[in-house]
Amino acid sequence: MTAGLCWSQVRAGEELKGFSLELTMTRMVAQVSGTQDFYPVHHDPEFARQGGHRDIFANTAFLRGCLCRIVTDWMGADGFLRALSFQMRRPNFLGETIAVRGRVRKTIAPDRVDLELWIENGGEVTVPATATVILPAS
């Protein structure tokens, strides 16, 4: 996490540095353990298939964590994540690679920044999101 990003340094349209993650079995099991979401659809392939899914898929808390990571990595230690809203439009399955991206939507004086965020998978936005952060003015 960087330190020292100020509101006066931010411009609408600015891209946030994104990242990609392959949804490996190790990562899927770790996200279940880390979030304490033990519903079997997130770690038991047979259970997931019996429920009509093609495989296990990432859970809500993991996806929220990815969105929080891109924001906190961008704003640094002096920023405050005031609001986060997202929709899960389709599952992100085992073996797929997700890309977490974002950009500055607008700045509002004296300290507010609205962000547009998204998680994409194979070029499709699977999780659109918005966030509001508060940054030091200068």
C-alpha positions in Angstrom: 0.0 0.0 0.0 1.3 3.4 -0.9 1.2 6.4 1.4 0.6 10.0 0.6 -2.0 10.2 -2.2 -3.8 13.5 -1.9 -7.1 14.6 -3.4 -5.4 17.4 -5.4 -3.3 14.7 -7.2 -6.3 12.8 -8.6 -7.9 13.3 -12.0 -11.2 12.0 -13.4 -10.4 9.2 -15.9 -7.3 8.1 -14.1 -6.8 4.3 -14.2 -6.1 2.4 -11.0 -3.4 -0.2 -11.2 -5.3 -3.4 -11.6 -4.3 -7.0 -11.0 -5.2 -10.5 -12.2 -5.7 -13.7 -10.2 -6.1 -17.3 -11.5 -8.8 -19.1 -9.5 -6.7 -22.2 -8.7 -7.9 -24.9 -6.3 -5.5 -23.6 -3.7 -6.8 -20.1 -4.0 -10.4 -21.3 -3.9 -9.8 -23.3 -0.7 -7.9 -20.5 0.9 -10.8 -18.0 0.2 -13.2 -20.4 1.8 -11.0 -20.8 4.8 -10.1 -17.1 5.1 -13.6 -15.9 4.8 -15.2 -18.7 6.9 -17.8 -19.2 4.2 -17.9 -23.0 4.3 -21.0 -23.4 2.0 -19.9 -26.4 -0.1 -20.7 -24.7 -3.5 -17.4 -22.8 -3.0 -15.1 -25.9 -2.3 -16.9 -29.1 -3.2 -17.1 -29.6 -7.0 -19.6 -32.4 -6.8 -21.9 -30.4 -4.6 -21.6 -27.4 -7.0 -22.5 -29.6 -10.0 -25.5 -31.1 -8.2 -26.7 -27.5 -7.7 -26.6 -26.9 -11.4 -23.2 -25.1 -11.5 -20.4 -26.3 -13.8 -17.8 -26.1 -10.9 -17.0 -24.3 -7.6 -16.9 -20.5 -7.7 -15.6 -17.6 -5.8 -17.6 -16.3 -2.9 -18.9 -12.9 -2.1 -16.3 -12.0 0.6 -13.4 -13.0 -1.8 -14.8 -10.7 -4.5 -15.4 -7.9 -2.1 -11.8 -8.3 -0.8 -10.5 -8.0 -4.4 -12.4 -4.8 -4.9 -11.1 -3.4 -1.5 -7.6 -4.4 -2.4 -7.5 -2.4 -5.7 -8.9 0.7 -3.8 -6.6 0.5 -0.8 -3.5 -0.2 -3.0 -4.4 2.9 -5.0 -5.3 5.4 -2.2 -2.6 4.4 0.3 -2.6 4.5 4.0 -4.0 8.0 4.4 -7.2 7.3 2.5 -10.5 6.1 3.8 -12.9 3.8 1.9 -16.2 5.4 2.7 -18.6 3.3 0.5 -18.4 0.2 -1.7 -21.3 -1.3 -3.7 -21.1 -4.2 -6.2 -23.2 -6.7 -8.1 -22.3 -10.3 -8.8 -23.7 -10.8 -12.3 -22.3 -14.3 -12.9 -20.0 -16.8 -11.0 -16.3 -16.8 -11.4 -15.4 -20.5 -11.6 -12.4 -22.6 -10.7 -9.7 -22.4 -13.4 -10.7 -19.0 -14.7 -8.7 -15.9 -14.4 -10.2 -12.7 -13.1 -8.9 -9.2 -13.7 -9.7 -6.5 -11.2 -9.8 -3.0 -12.7 -10.8 0.6 -11.9 -10.8 4.2 -12.7 -11.6 7.6 -11.2 -15.1 8.6 -12.1 -15.1 12.0 -10.5 -13.5 14.2 -7.8 -15.6 16.3 -5.5 -14.0 19.0 -3.4 -12.6 19.1 -0.8 -11.7 15.4 -0.4 -14.1 13.0 -2.1 -13.3 10.7 -5.0 -15.8 8.4 -6.7 -14.5 5.3 -8.4 -15.8 2.9 -11.0 -14.5 -0.6 -10.4 -15.1 -4.0 -12.0 -14.0 -7.6 -12.1 -13.8 -9.1 -15.5 -13.4 -12.6 -16.7 -12.7 -13.5 -20.3 -13.5 -9.9 -21.3 -16.9 -10.0 -19.6 -17.6 -7.8 -16.6 -18.8 -10.2 -13.9 -18.8 -7.8 -11.0 -19.4 -4.1 -11.6 -18.8 -1.9 -8.6 -18.6 1.7 -7.4 -16.6 3.1 -4.4 -16.2 6.4 -2.7 -13.0 7.3 -0.9 -11.9 10.3 1.2 -8.4 11.5 0.7 -6.4 14.2 2.4 -6.9 17.5 0.5 -3.1 18.1 -0.1 
